Amino acid sequence: MILIFGGTTEGRIAVEVCEEAGKPFYYSTRSKLQEVEMHNGVRLSGSMSATEIKSFCHDNNIGCIIDAAHPFAENLHKAIEEAGIPVIRVERSFPRHAIGVTYCHSYEEAISRLEADDINCLLALSGVNTISKLEAYWRKHTTFFRILDRQESLDKAEVSGFPSEHLVMYNENLEIPSAEAEKAMMKRIGCDAILTKESGLSGGFDAKIEAAQKLGLKIYVIEHPALPGDWVYVTGKYGLRRSIEQMMPDFFPLKTGLTTGACATAATKAALLSLLFDDDDEEVSFSLPDGEILTIPVEHNAKGIATVTKDFSDDPDVTRGCRITSRISCPVRQQDTGNPTMSRQQIRFLHGSGVGTVTLPGLGIPIGEPAVNPTPRKMIINEISRITNMDVDVTISVENGEEIAKHTFNPRVGVVGGISILGTSGIVHPLSNDAFIRSIRRELEVAWAMGRREIGLVAGMKSEKALREERDIRCIHYGNFIGEALKAAYDIGFRHVTLAIMIGKAVKLADGNLDTHSHKVVMNKDFLISTAKQLGIDPSPISHITMARELWNIMPACFFERIKSLCHENTKTVFPQGEIKIKLICDTLQ
């Protein structure tokens, strides 16, 4: 069993991840005020001492604690540490220390600094629990405290003896204030300075600092307390799930993995660090496309060369266990003062063994280039640019890649001589067995239990992002199992579904295939040509395409409307009543 300590945005992330397992877990918060959607979780409320935590863990067979509490919940962090249970900490991202900001280790130090700087009107954004800690200051100087608009907070302020007319109320149900909103509030109060806690990006820290800087206010920040060095630290949902999989292997029915793109990015960063700084650490941290930081093992082969072994997920992927190596060099190029582009950093991708070469258009990569897809390229370029502004040549190679590629569809799309370096999220989600279909049903059951009566079914992160940009809707990934997902949704009771689908899967669904996995069905050009002819469209350009998304560049709008209509007809075989909206996601290469 797992015990989560939450009450924060990170707590919601931990709940979301644990719900994927379809197994019971505990979610503990100090108060009952935070609303969180759970189907399998058991809600606990109230403070717990180290002894109580230890006793609870023993009585309920807790094998892992997830600490997703506020960074300044110091008493709780200490109690968790003393309980002696393995801990995964969901940590916030903290920005670098800003120039012109006074950082303090304690509230006592902050009071000394405030008085030394002759601050006479302070806005404290540090929360109601810090009123008592700053009492020595506000008893002598004009001070305003912003607190949550709760009776509990008002009671604490009253007990502390703080004047109610100097309280600024904040509605926690609204979005975190923007920098402009914070600026307007600070201007209205007329303070000389602000004091806040280093609460991380998810706590709106940057907006407070930006607003105060624009007004020329003095800024004081209480640094976040240090946490134990032997805890496992993650910064988002993917790292959390991977850590749970390692710490409690039986909790999730299926194990996630890393894409070849994520592995190549990690290997490249490790190789560059070894080349420039003689860094040969056994682990390397890198950013996923959504900004989450992952840390994975890496091997150093030589200076400027590093290898990552692609870990084993439960997805039957032919690249599982393959070794991906990055070789880095920083060539000195002759500067051309007449060419302004030559003054910018140049990052080139060179051909390595086992990585294919692009020979046809349609992949978003220039013909003749190594088959490192756009998202992995961007990930690699971002990591390099953060480390150096020197020119860099990157050579990705894959052991036995040419042999592995024979078991892929690369030859059909014009990639020859090896595999492609792929991935849009950096994470491989297990997609291809009964356990994944069961996980779709579990997520649908959770959504139904939480009162959702409309659901979004999406293939992956791109389609989810496109759907969420339009409206707030609960999204569940169907992978390739469109028919199974719709059937499960219908059986549970849903009658309103939006199906977000990319053109590659849409043309297969329109052709009558409710399972769109490339191992089972490929794009049927004869079907596409027939559809074009029925609409009176010249079908000849279809013969020359290698990827379905090239259709966006050669077919008129009426063709895609027909594809959507055919998709709708075929989904009705498993969703006979109710409303299905088909949202076709455009991923044109133009």
Sequence and secondary structure as in RCSB ss.txt:
>XXXX:A:sequence
MILIFGGTTEGRIAVEVCEEAGKPFYYSTRSKLQEVEMHNGVRLSGSMSATEIKSFCHDNNIGCIIDAAHPFAEN
LHKAIEEAGIPVIRVERSFPRHAIGVTYCHSYEEAISRLEADDINCLLALSGVNTISKLEAYWRKHTTFFRILDR
QESLDKAEVSGFPSEHLVMYNENLEIPSAEAEKAMMKRIGCDAILTKESGLSGGFDAKIEAAQKLGLKIYVIEHP
ALPGDWVYVTGKYGLRRSIEQMMPDFFPLKTGLTTGACATAATKAALLSLLFDDDDEEVSFSLPDGEILTIPVEH
NAKGIATVTKDFSDDPDVTRGCRITSRISCPVRQQDTGNPTMSRQQIRFLHGSGVGTVTLPGLGIPIGEPAVNPT
PRKMIINEISRITNMDVDVTISVENGEEIAKHTFNPRVGVVGGISILGTSGIVHPLSNDAFIRSIRRELEVAWAM
GRREIGLVAGMKSEKALREERDIRCIHYGNFIGEALKAAYDIGFRHVTLAIMIGKAVKLADGNLDTHSHKVVMNK
DFLISTAKQLGIDPSPISHITMARELWNIMPACFFERIKSLCHENTKTVFPQGEIKIKLICDTLQ
>XXXX:A:secstr
 EEEE SSHHHHHHHHHHHTTTS EEEEESSS      SSEEEEES   HHHHHHHHHHTT  EEEE S TT HH
HHHHHHHHT  EEEE        TT EEESSHHHHHHHHHHTT  EEEE S GGGTTTTHHHHTTSEEEEEEESS
HHHHHHHHHHT  GGGEEEE TTS    HHHHHHHHHHHT SEEEEE   GGGTHHHHHHHHHHTT EEEEE   
   TTSEEESSHHHHHHHHHHHSTTSSSS  EE HHHHHHHHHHHHHHHHHH    SEEEEE TTS EEEEE EE
EETTEEEEE    SS  TTTT EEEEEEE       TT GGGGS  EEEE  TEE EE SSSSSS TTSB B HH
HHHHHHHHHHHH  S EEEEEEETTHHHHHTTSSGGGGTEESEE B  SSSEE   SSHHHHHHHHHHHHHHHHT
T  EEEEESSHHHHHHHHHHS   EEE TTBHHHHHHHHHHHT  EEEEEEEHHHHHHHHTT SB  TTT    H
HHHHHHHHHTT   GGGGG SSGGGHHHHS HHHHHHHHHHHHHHHTTT  SSEEEEEEE     
